[in-house]
Amino acid sequence: MKYVILAKDNVTDAMISDCVQSSLNTLRVSKEGNTILKYKGTQPNSLNGYKDYTKDELKVELAKAEWQGEPY
C-alpha cells in the first residue's frame, strides 16, 4: 500500500475511483485541510505529481501537529 497527502479541495472523483477510499466524505482531514489517499500497486495517473509515502513515512507525517486534535 502507498499513500499520498494532498489538499482535500484538490481530490477529484477520478482520484477516489483510482484509490482504496470509497468516498470523499470518508477521508481523514488535517487541521490544515490536507487528506490522505491510499492505493495499491503503481501510482495512478490521477495522482501524478504527488509524493508517495510508505506506511512508515506516513506514520511520521501523522505524528505532526497538523494531524493531531480536531480536523479542519
Secondary structure, 3 states (H helix, E strand, C coil): CEEEEEEHHHCCHHHHHHCCCCCHHHCCECCCCEEEEEECCCCCHHHCCCCEECHHHHHHHHCCHHHCCCCC
